[in-house]
Amino acid sequence: MKLNETGPGGSSAGSSARGGRGRRVASSLSEINVVPLVDVMLVLLIIFMVTAPMIQRGIEVNLPVARRSQPIEAERVVVTIPSSYRQDHKVYLGTELIRTEVVQERVR
């Protein structure tokens, strides 16, 4: 039997040795179906066309206004946690080095 002759069942001897069926599956998977890709792109385009003017213009929001609250007039408190905190449990309150147990009453 020659290599290019067909064997039993109508398949060629060369293709059955190489797994001709695997080659056919690989060629069908390598083709990209473009129709779903175009559908998704069109939907995204419509979404962006609708939302782009809203991003530039913004949305009007009515925020609540406090009637009885007093504005805070105290100075800012800055607490800095150094990298050595795990060893000595000390933090900086402004520029002063203090222990963490005292931070709450010092901030008050």
Secondary structure, 3 states (H helix, E strand, C coil): CCCCCECHHHCEHHHHHHCHHHHHHHHHHCCCCHHHHHHHHHHHHHHHHHHHHHHHHCCCCCCCCCCCCCCCCCCCCCEECCCCHHHHCEEEECCEEEEHHHHHHHHC
